[in-house]
Amino acid sequence: IDLSGMRLRLDGGDEWVLPDGIYLEGHDHFIVWFDGDDLIRRGEFPGIVVDRSLPPSGASIELLTAEGRQLDQLRFGIQVIDQTIGRKGNQWQLLAEGTPGKVNGNAALLGSTDDLRINEWSGGGEGDDWLELYQRGNQPVDISALYLTDDPSLAGKTKHAIANLSFVGPKSWVVFRADGEPQRGSDHLNFRLSSKGETLRIYSDSLNVIDEILVAESFVQGGSNGRLPDGEDRLVSFDVVETSKGIPNHTQIEGLQINELLLTPRTPSGRAIEVLNFGANPVDISGWAIGSERSSLDAFRLPAGTVVGPGQFHVLHEAFWLPSDIIRSRDWQISLTERIYISEIDSQGIPTGRRLSAPVLPTHWNESFGKFDLSHVDEFARLQSATFGKSLTESLETFQLSAGGQNVIPSMGPLVISELLIDTKTGATLLPSILDGVEFIEVYNRSNESVILSDTVRNLRGWRLAGGVSYHFKSDVELEPGQVLLVVNYDPSKEPMITGALQQSWGLPLMVSVYGPFKGRLDNGGDLVRLQELVMLPNSMGLEHNAESLGWVDEDRIEYASDVSWVTPLQSGVFSLHRLDQDSYGNVSLNWGFNSPSPGQLSEVTHPKQNSGFIQGLSLVEGGIVLEIATQVGVRYTVQHTDALNRGHWNDLRTLTGTGDSDVVFDASPYQDTRFYRVIAEQSISPD
């Protein structure tokens, strides 16, 4: 069969045409790889590659002739991560393992729907309402023929039918968006959650109740309610920072946090997790479990006598982790799409639901990652060097004596994001209308060496933009030291007039290369932009310490927002977000300021909050604490406090307008032994 010109269409929209010269013999297979990570084309794989990933929440795929006639169609629902569906006879089923290019293997052994529980929910009929199911069993479960409803009446039992070919993995979570818009995908429900309380149920295909929850009136804005631990009978309320959509339910542990992790060691160091007790009392974590949600939350146990003193770091060395189960511990692997957990276990050996957690980041061999407290968000980042207290290159015995230490600044790559133009609006300006809606991301080479962003011959090199937008450099692209390039949201080869307008209006130099279009839009309300490099990374964070594979790592990132932690220009007009120091970490709001766009040119921008808004002095006096705040004329500041950094909630202490001198703020005696303060500059002066 000649496949030339045939098309694949996804969700009735995007289409991909099969190239000429493709013939399929009888009983043979041809593979189309949907690879949004842009990795398959860099290896020797049969078939062709599409630069798009199939949505795990479900989609429709059509096979069309060159003339547009439909030959076949598949509609699938919610999928299990890293597990395939395929034809067995005349039916589509979940398969035990993927067999691309070969005859399909056996169907997966499925578990019982009786193991499903309504596990967590959030919402009050507006905004981001959602509902989470948890599957307690050890085998994947087919949820295709089940029903979800908020209507206890006889007619309401089948209110929302879960899409065909929908599955949930063992001990896994699936999240449905309760927005009343099922046309948006298989993970969207046709009802919202009521803030006044209601009954939620899940029914079997025979309309028997599998599980039900009486939802009480909701009072926690942005929080959630659910079972603790997952799938158990106890129901609790979670505040905003404890909400855990699609991951294990948990409550915070006051005064304790994961501070640094080494998960990809070269011998002799071994894996290590550093915890910090910033509370006033010692915390005994003997017998607590170490694990991850996809492999096992209880892979290892901490030995007796593991106590973290007040104000102290404590390094949990792999050599002292006790296997909780021979099989679970032996097979424990950590994927880059999950989190690592330290879970409290009570005296009866039962998890309480109180946990510490941290995201798992891709790292090089012997590279650690940890918390970075100067960021405007609760962030983990790759660190310039490990700070466990002993060098990783020392003997195993010496490294195991390390007691922890303060984290250093995050690691930075040779390329950084230097400017963002977000959603140009030309209506009230003298700018040409052709620039309306134009966005760009400027990338700067801050190093002393040229950087190859893409090489068509040696395709194991690569850079890309990811996050709220995406762009892969695919032609031969090289950036010399001190040079910049521009990535735009239009196709510069098809719309050169827009590039010309950038040159005329904002002085884009003729020699600056312009690439595009990037996919997506930069959100005015806040977004995450990542600049990532393709490198060889450890492909296993379990017991294999030598295997490597290609992967993407963040070399720079910015998560801007529209709240008071980010400056906004007071003047009307078009302004872009400029990086102030190209050699300082990007994801810090104080390193960014607004000014007129200057694509292709590193501009001098003065941040209105520089050298102001910091605490110059702090002293204990009778009845309270006195803080001395450095200010700048005309800038409004809010002084806030919290008694625990991991709560995610800060209380306003005082708002003041800067005089240019130091201002004094008084805090009456706090009830807690520990208190943290921060100062936010809420309003900037004019960018001119």
N, C-alpha and C positions, 0 to 999 in steps of 0.2 A: 504494500500500500504506500502510495506517495503522500507524505505528510506535508509537503511543501505548501506554504501559504495558509495552512490551518491555524486556527486561533484558539487561545485559551482566554476565557473571560471570567473575571472575578467580581462577584456581587453585582453583575449587570453593568459594570463600569469599565475599569481598566482592562485592556486587552494586550496580549502578547502574540506576535505572529511567529510561527515556526519557520526557520530559514529554508531556502531551497536546497534540494539535494538530499533530503532525509527520507529514506525508504524503510519500511518496517516489514520484516519477513513474518511468515506465519508463526504464531505462538511465540513471538519475540516481544521484547519490551523496549520502550524508549523513555528516558527519564528527563523530566523538567524539574530542576531544583529551584525551589522558592527560597532564596537565600538573602534576606535583608541584612545579614552581617557581612556579606561580601567575602566569604572565606572559600566556598566551594571552587570558584574559578581559579584559585591559586594552587590547586592540586590537580592530580590526574584522575578526574572523574568522568565517566561517560555521560552523554547527554548535553543539554544546554542549561544555562543559569539565568534566572529572573531575579532582578535586584529588589525583591519584595518578599516578606515573610507571610505565610498564611496565618490569619488571626486565630489564636487558640480559643477564642470565644465562639467560633463558628463562622461559616461562610457558604457561598454557593459558587461552584466552579462549573463552567460550561466548556465543552469541546465543540467548536464550530468549524464548518468547512470554510474554504477561502471566500465563498459567496455569502457566508453568514448563516447557513442552515445549521441548526443544532443537531449534533450527532449523539451527544451524551451529556448528562448533568448529574452532579453530586451536590446534595445539601447536607452539611454536617453541623453538629452543634458543639458544645463545650468539650475540649479534648484534654487528655492526660499528657502532661509534659513528657517529651522524649519517648512517646509510644505511638505507634502507627495504627491506622484503620485500613482495612483492605477487603477486597472481594474474596469470599469463600463460597463457591458455587454461585448462586444468584443473590446472595445477601452480603451486605457490608457488615463487618464485625471489627471489634478491637482485636489486634493481633498481639501475640506473645512477644514478637520481636520484628523489627523492620527488615525487609529484604529488597531494597531497591535494585531493580534490574533482574530479579530472580523470581521464581514462582513463590507466591505468598506462602508463609509458614502457617503454623497452627494458630487457632483462635486463642485468645487469652482466657485463663480460668477466671471467672467472675465471682464476686462475693454477693452477699445478700443485701437488699435494700433496707433490711431491718437495722443495719448498722448506721443509717443516716440520722443525723440530728440537726435541728435548727440550732445553730451554735452562737451566732452573734447578729445583732441588727442595730441600725442607726437611722434616725430620721424622724421628722415631724410633719411629713406631707409636703415639704418644700426642699429644694436644693438636692444635695447628694444623699438621698435615701438609699440604703442598701440592706441586703439580707444575705447571711452566710450559712452554708451547710457544711457540716463536718462528717467525714466518713471514717468510722472507728475501726473498720475491719482491716485485714491484711491482704486483701485482693481488691482490684479495681471493681467498681460497680457501674452497671448500666442504669442511668437515670432518665433515659429517653421517654419512657412511658409513664412518668410520674407527673403529679400536679402540685402546684403551689397555690395557696389561696389565703386571702384575709377575710373571706366570707364563709361563716360557719353554716349557712343555710344549705339545704339539699341541692339547690340549683348552683350554689357557689363552689361546690367541691371541685369542679373542673375549670375553675376560673382561668388559671394559667397552665397550659400544657408545656412541659419542658421539651425543647427541640429534639428531633430525631438525631440519632448517633451522638448522644451526649454521655460523657463518662466522667467519673471522678476517681482519682487514684487512691491507693491504700493510705489510711491515716493522713488524708489530705483535705483541703478546703476548696470550696467553689463559691464565688461571690456573684450574686445577682443584683443588678441596679434596679431599685424600686422607683422608677421614674414614670411609669404609665406609658412608655413608648417602646413596645415590643418590636416595632419595625426597625429599630436601631441595632438589633442583634440578638443572638440566642441568650445572652446574659442580661437582657433587659426584661423586666416584668411588666405586665399590663395593669399594675396597680401601684399606688404609693402607700407608704406607711403613715398611719394616723398618729398625731401627737397626743390624742386623747385616749389612746389605748385600744387594743383590738386583739383578736385571736388569730394567730398564724398557724397554718397546718400544711403538712406535706402528705399527699395521698398516694397509694400504690395504684397500679393500673386497674386493680379490682375495686378501687375506691375505699380501701381500708386505711385508717389513719396510721401512718408510720411514726409521726411525731407531731406534737402541737405545743405551742407556747402562748401563754396569756401575756400579752405585751402591756405593761403598765404605762401610765402617762409619763412622757419623757420630760425631764427637767434639765438635763445636761446638754447645753448647746455644743454641737460638734462631737460629743461623746457617744458612747454606745452602751448596750447591755448585752449580756451573754452568759454562757456557761463557763465555770471555772472549777477544775481544769476543763479542757475541750471535751465535749461530749458527755460530761457528767451532769448530775442533777442540780448542783448548786448554781443559782443565778445571781449575778452581781452587776453593778454599774461600773463602767470604765470612764475615766475622764479623757480629755482630748489626747494627751500623750500616751495613754494606755490603749487607745483604740487600735485594733489589730486586724484589719480587714485582710483576709486571705492568708494569715499567718497565725501561729499559736496565740491563744488568749493568755493574758498575763496581767498581773498587777505589779506596780513599781516596788522596788526595794529601796527604802529611804537610806540615803547616805552612801550608797554603793554603786559603782559603775565599772563597766569594762573600759579600760583606758588604752590598751595597745595589744596587738596580736601579731604573732609570727606563725604563719600556717604553711609556708613553703621553704623550710630550712634545708640547707645543705648540711650534711653531718659535719661536725659533731653536735651542733647546738640542740636539735630537736625542736618540736613545736612548743610554743609558749603563749600563755594568755595572761596579761597583766590587769589586775583589778585595783581600783582606788577606793579607799574608804574616806570620804570627806565629811563623815559624821563625827559625833563626839564620843561614840562608844565602840568597843570592839565588836566585830561581827564574826561569828563562828560559821563557816561554810563547809564544815566537815560533812562528808556524805552527799553533798550536792552533786547534781548530774551535769555533765558536759555533753552537748549534742547539737543537732541541727534538724530542721523540721522535715526535710525530705528523706533523710537516711534514718536517723533515730534521735529523739530528744534525750535519750538516756543511753548514750553509748559508753560513757565512762563515769566513774564516781571519784570524788575527791577524798583523799585519805583523812583519817582522824587527825586532829590537831591542826587543821587548816584554819587559822584565825587571822583576820585582817585587822590590825590595830587602828585606832582612830588617827586620821590624818596620814595614814601610811599606804604605800604601794605594796602589793604582794604578787609575785610572779608564780603562776601555776605551770610548772614544767611537765611536759608530756611524760617524762620518765616516771612520774609519781601518780599519773592518772590510773585508776584501777578499773579494769574491764567490768562493766555491769552485766554483760552477757558475752560469752565467747564469740558467738556469731555476730551480734550487733557491733561489738567493738572491732572485730576483724574486718568487717565489711563497711565500716563507717567511711563515707566519702562526703566531701563538702562541695556543692556546686556554687558557681558565682551568681546564681539567681536566688540565693536564700540567705538566712541569717544564722549565726552561731549563738547558742544559748547556754547560760549557766542557770539551772533550775533548782529551787529549794525543794528538798525532800524531807518529809517529816520523820519522826522517830519510828513510824510503822513502815517506812519505805515507800510512802505514797507522795506523789508530787502535789504541792500545795497550790500551784498556779503562779507563785511569785517567781519572777525570772529577771535576769540581766540578759541583754542581747546586743549584738552588733552586726552590721552588714558585713558580708564577705566581699572583699575587693580583689580584683586581679593584681597580682604582684609578681615581681621577678624573684629569682632564687635569693634567699636570705634578706628579703625586703619586708619590713614590717609596715603596718598601717595602724592608725590610732586616731583618737579624738583631737580635734583642733578647735580650741575654745574661743579663738578670736573671730571665728566666722559668725555671720549673722544667723546661721542655722546650726542645729545639732549635727555636726558633720564628722565623718571619718574620712581620712585621706591617707595616701601613701606618704610616709615620712622620709625626710632626707637621710636619716640614720636611725637605727634601732636604739632605744633608750631603756633597756631592761636593767642597766646597772653594770653589766659585764659584756665584753666584746663577744660577738658571735663567732669570731675566729679562734677564741681560746678553747681550751679543752672542755669536754662535756662536763667534767666535774667542776671546773671553774665557772662555766656558764650557769650551772644549776645553783650556784650560790648567789646569783643576781637577785636583788630585792626590788628592782623597779626604779623608775625615775620620771621626771617631768618630760613630756613629749617635746621634740624639736619641731620646727616649722615643716610644712608639707613639702614633698618633692615637686619640682617643676621641670618641665621639658624645655627643649630649645625653642619651640614655637608657643606663642601665647595669643589669646584673643585680645585685641587692643582697642576695638571700637565696635559698637552695635548701633545700627539705625533701625528703629522699631516703628513700622507703619507710618510712613510719611503722609501727612495731610497738607495739601498745597492750597486749599480753598482760601484761607485768610492770609496768604503770603503772595509775594511776587514771583514765586518759583513757577516754572513751566508745569502745566497739568500732567505732562507725560511722566513726571516723578511721583504722581499720586499713588500711594500704596507701595512704593519701592522700599525694600529693606535690604540691608547688607550687614555682613560680618567681616571685619578686617582682621587678618592674621599677620603677626609680626615675628620675624626671626631675631630673637634676642641673643643668639649664641654667636660664636666667632667662626663657625663653620657652616657651609652650605648644607641644607636639609633637603633630601629627596622625598617629596610627598607621594609620588607615584612613579613607577617604572614599568613600562609595558614589557620589557625584556625580563627583568628580575622582579617578578610580581609578588615576591614575598615581602616587599616593602609597601607601606601604605599609610595614609592619614585620612581621617574623615571627621565631619561634624556630626554630632548625635545629640539626643535629648529632645527638645521641643521641635527642632528642625533636623534634617539629615541631608548630608551630601558626602559622596565618596569621590575623591580625586582619582581619576582613572587614566588620563593621558599622561605623557611624560611631564612631570611638574617638579621643578627645583626652585628653592628659595634661598637666595644668597644672604649672608650676614647683614643685618640692618635693613633688609628689604621687607616690604609688605605685599600682600595680595588681598583681593576682595572676592568674597563669595556672595552672590546676589540671589534674589528670589525671582528673577526672570532669566530667559535664555539669552546671553549676550551675543551669541552667534546669529540669532534670529531677530533680535531687537537692538541693533547697535545704536539707534537714536537715543535710547534711554542712557546708554553709557556715555554718549556725547553730552547729554544733559547733565550727567554727574560731573563731567569735565568742565562744562561751562559754569554751572551753578556753584559747585563746591571745590573746584580746582583739582579734580582727580588727575594725577599726572598721567601722561600718555604712556609712559613705560610700565605702569602698574598693570599686572595681569588681572583680568576679571573672569571669574568662573561662575557657573550656575546652570540651571536653577537649583537652589536647595528646595527640598520638600518640606511642607508645613509653613507655619507662620510664627513669628515672634509675638507672644501674647503681651498685650499692653499691661495686663494685670500682674505679670510676673511669669518667668519661664526659666528653664534650665538649658544651657548651651554647653556642650562638651566638645573639646578638641582632643581626639584620640589618635594614638599611634598603634600600628599593627606590629607586634613583636612576638618572639617565641616565648611562651609562658609555660610554667609547670601546668600540665593538664590534669593533674590529680592532686587533691589536697588530702588524700588519705594516706595509704601506706606505700604507694609507689613514689619514690623520691627522685626519679631520674627521667621520667617521661616528659616530653614537651610537645606543645602544639601551638598553632597560631592563635592569637587572641588580641583583643583591643584593650588598651589601658588609657585612662585619663591622663593627659599631659597638662591640661588646663581645663578649668570649668568656671562658669559663673551662673549662679542662681539668683537672678535679680527679682525684685518684688516691688509692689506699689505701696508698701506700708511705710511707717515713719522711719524705718532703719535705712531707707534709701532716699537720697535727695531728689527733689523734683524742681524743675525750673519754674520761677514765678512768672516769667514773661511768656506770652503766647508766641507761637512760631514753631519751627522745626528744630529739634535738638536731638543729638545722639548721645549715647552713653560712652564716655571715654575712660580708658584705664589711665590712672595717674602715674603709676610706677610699674614699668614693664617687667621689673625684676622682683616684684613682690607678689605674693600669692593672690590669685584672681578672685577667689570667692569670699571676699571681704568687702562689705559695702563702703567702707572708708577709702578703698582704693579705686573708687569710681566717682565720676562727676559728669554733669551735663554741660554740653557746649554745642556750638554750631557744628554741623557735620564737616568732617575733613577727611574724606575717603582717600586712602593711599598716602596720608601724611600724618606723622605722629605729632599731635598738637600739644601745646602747653596748656594744661587745665589746672586751675587752682581750686581745690576742694574747699567749700565754705566751712567745713567742719574740721579741717586740719588744725592741729595745735589748739584745739578747744574741745570742750565737752569731756575732758578726762578728770579723774579725781586726783587733785594735787596733794591732798592730805586727808588723814582720817585720825580722829582722836576720841578717846573715851572721856566723857565728862560726867558729872553727877546728873543722873536722870536720863542719859542717853548717849548718842554718838553724833559727833559733828563731822560733816564732810565738807571739804573745800574744793569747789568745782571751778576749773578754768573755763572762761566763756569768751564769746566773740560778740561784738555789738550787733543787735538785731536778730540774732539766732535764738529760736525758742528751744529750750531743753526740758526733757522730762527725766527726773531721777526716779529710778525704780529699785525695788528690793525683792528678794526671795529668800526663803530659808532652806531651799533644796534645789540644786541646779537641775535635777532630773525630773522635776515636776512639770517643766515647760510653761509655768505661769509666773508672771512678774506683777507685783503690785506697785501702783503709782505712789510715790512718796511726796513729790512736789514738782510743779511745773514753773519754770522761770524764764525770763527773757534776758539774754546776755547783755552785759554792760561793758564788756571789754576787760573787766577786772575779774578777780576771783570772787565767787559768790559762796556764801555759807548756807548749808542745808542741815537741819537738825532732825534726827530720828530718835523719838522717845524710846526708852529702854525696850529692846525686843525681848519677847518671851523665850526665844530659842537661844541656844549657846552659839549657834553659827548663823551668820547672815551675809548674803552676797548683794552687792550693789552694781548697778550699771547706769550709764547716762546716754540718752538718745537725743541727738539733734534733730528736731522735727521739721525744721523749715530752713531752706537755704536762701542765701541772698541771690540777687540776680546773677546769671552766669556772665554778664558783661561787667 
